[in-house]
Amino acid sequence: MSSFKNASKVNQKVHRERHQPADRSHLGLLEKKKDYKFRADDYNKKKKVIKHLRNAALDRNPDEFYFHMINSEKRDGIHFEKKAPDSEVTVQQKKLLENKTLNYVAMKRTVEEKKIQKMHSEMHLVDAVGQFKRNHIRFDDDEEAECSSKTVVALGLNNSSLNDYTLNKMMEQKVERYQELSRRIHRKKELTVIQQKMEMAQALKNDRSTTRPKLVKPETKKSAAVYQWKYERKR
């Protein structure tokens, strides 16, 4: 049955849309249904945009500011985005600089740690010296000792005030050394926190996993943030 219908359409007159009459040719081509639909859809779309912009203008805060206001410009009534200046540093150079900064912080922390260890060992010696009693013992058993004792008296080295002055000076130096040690320990802690924060930031930046790591502990002034990554089985 369908083949008969198709065969009957062979000699059927081809339907043609009416063209513009000759007396109306000065008005251009005759508009068809598809032309009207395209024009109507475009009109309604622009009408919705204008309505949305009008409502946004009515609700706008006069004091609000967007960076797009200064990052765009208008040329001949058309808005253009201002092109950002080309960066003088490539991606590889930026990564190298970040690694260099991290290595520098780690190096400074290691230097401070070695200085602290050295000062700790020196502090033990200072404490040992401070434990001696302030006693003057003279040995005059033989002539040699008597001669040396006379030399000490002649040079004025047997004065007890000299010993007190020396011990007081040593105590002042000891206090200064302890203060310096305290400053270095504080500096080492600061460098350790900075290094941990930089390492964590670098780990987050270089993370290629699809799932974002879970924040376990937020960042503070004395510690870096703690994240937990989902375990991925190695192939």
Buried (B, 14 or more C-beta within 10 A) or exposed (E): EEEEEEEEEEEEEEEEEEEEEEEEEEEEEEEEEEEEEEEEEEEEEEEEEEEEEEEEEEEEEEEEEEEEEEEEEEEEEEEEEEEEEEEEEEEEEEBEEBEEEBEEBBEBBEEBBEBBEEBEEEBEEBEEEEEEEEEEEEEEEEEEEEEBBEEBEEEEEEEEEEBEEEBEEEEEEBEEBEEEBEEBBEBBEBBBBBBBBBBBBBEEEEEEEEEEBEEEEEBEEEEBBBBEEEEEEEE
